[in-house]
Amino acid sequence: MEWDKEKALESVDGDKELLQELIQLFTDTMEGDLDRIIQGKENCDNDIISKSAHSIKGASVALGFQTICDFAEKIEKNSKKNQNDSLSDDLNRLQELLEKAKEAGKSL
């Protein structure tokens, strides 16, 4: 997973404890967003999928998690075009990346 740790630390003026808290908040929120994407998929609700992916995208880029941002952006764009063929694979990948983000936060 691509993570710009230096960018993330810079955004909190080097405060590792604060960054750990922000990553914890991000991963907790991301779990809810992933659940909403799954529900959106089950209900064929592209609006929910798009909004949840957008939320993940914004938060992940702010913390330097570029790979997560890229997958979330792909899901967001595809859902707006009603092209969800790769959604299951993309969701699996985001769930893997979520676990890596949790590990990154603990390793500070």
C-alpha positions in Angstrom: 0.0 0.0 0.0 1.3 3.4 -0.9 1.3 5.6 2.2 3.0 9.0 2.3 3.9 8.9 6.0 5.9 12.1 5.8 3.0 14.0 4.3 0.7 12.6 7.0 3.1 13.6 9.8 3.6 17.0 8.2 -0.2 17.6 8.2 -0.2 17.2 12.0 3.1 19.1 12.6 4.9 15.9 13.5 2.4 14.9 16.3 2.5 11.1 16.0 -0.1 10.6 18.7 -2.6 12.9 16.9 -1.9 11.1 13.6 -2.6 7.8 15.3 -5.9 9.2 16.6 -6.8 10.5 13.1 -5.9 7.2 11.5 -8.1 5.4 14.0 -11.0 7.7 13.3 -10.4 7.3 9.6 -10.4 3.5 9.7 -13.5 3.4 11.9 -15.3 5.8 9.5 -14.1 3.8 6.5 -15.6 0.6 7.9 -19.0 2.3 8.0 -18.5 3.7 4.5 -17.6 0.2 3.2 -20.7 -1.2 4.8 -22.7 1.5 3.0 -21.1 0.6 -0.3 -22.0 -3.1 0.3 -25.6 -2.1 1.1 -25.7 0.2 -2.0 -24.5 -2.7 -4.1 -27.1 -5.0 -2.7 -29.8 -2.4 -3.3 -28.5 -1.2 -6.6 -28.1 2.3 -5.1 -25.3 4.0 -7.0 -25.9 7.3 -5.2 -25.0 5.7 -1.8 -22.0 3.9 -3.4 -20.7 7.1 -4.9 -21.2 9.2 -1.8 -19.5 6.6 0.4 -16.6 6.2 -1.9 -16.2 10.0 -2.1 -16.0 10.1 1.7 -13.3 7.5 1.7 -11.4 9.3 -1.1 -11.3 12.6 0.7 -10.3 11.3 4.0 -7.6 9.0 2.7 -5.9 11.6 0.6 -5.7 13.9 3.6 -3.9 11.2 5.5 -1.5 10.3 2.7 -3.2 6.9 1.8 -2.9 7.4 -2.0 -3.7 3.7 -2.9 -7.0 3.8 -0.9 -7.8 7.2 -2.5 -7.2 5.7 -6.0 -9.5 2.7 -5.4 -12.2 4.9 -3.8 -12.1 7.2 -6.8 -12.4 4.3 -9.2 -15.5 3.1 -7.3 -17.0 6.6 -7.2 -16.5 7.2 -10.9 -17.8 3.8 -11.9 -20.9 4.1 -9.8 -21.7 7.4 -11.3 -21.6 5.7 -14.7 -23.5 2.7 -13.5 -20.5 0.5 -14.2 -20.2 -1.7 -11.2 -18.7 -4.8 -12.8 -15.5 -4.6 -10.8 -17.1 -3.4 -7.6 -16.8 -6.7 -5.7 -13.0 -6.9 -6.5 -12.5 -3.3 -5.7 -14.4 -3.6 -2.3 -12.2 -6.6 -1.4 -9.1 -4.6 -2.2 -10.3 -1.7 -0.1 -11.0 -4.0 2.8 -7.4 -5.3 2.5 -6.1 -1.7 2.4 -8.2 -0.8 5.4 -6.4 -3.4 7.4 -3.1 -2.1 6.2 -4.1 1.4 7.2 -4.9 0.2 10.7 -1.4 -1.4 10.9 0.2 1.8 9.6 -1.5 3.7 12.4 -0.3 1.3 15.1 3.3 1.3 13.7 3.9 5.0 14.3 
